[in-house]
Amino acid sequence: MIYECMMIAFIISMKYHRNAYLMVKCEKCLG
C-alpha cells in the first residue's frame, strides 16, 4: 500500500516537478 502511494506521488511529482506536492501526497497516504 505504501509503495503504491509512493509510486503515484512520484509520478505526479515527475509530471508537475513539485517535490512539496509529493511530500503532501505521501503524508496524506500514510495518515
SULTA-V802788 format. One record per backbone hydrogen bond with DSSP energy under -1.0 kcal/mol. CO is the residue of the C=O (numbers start at 1). NH is the residue of the N-H. Records with the same first field share a line. If there is no record, write none. Layout:
CO: NH, NH
This chain:
1: 5
2: 6
3: 7
4: 8
5: 9
6: 10
7: 11
8: 12
9: 13
10: 14
11: 15
12: 16
13: 17
18: 22
19: 23
20: 24
21: 25
22: 26
23: 27
24: 28
25: 29
26: 30
27: 31
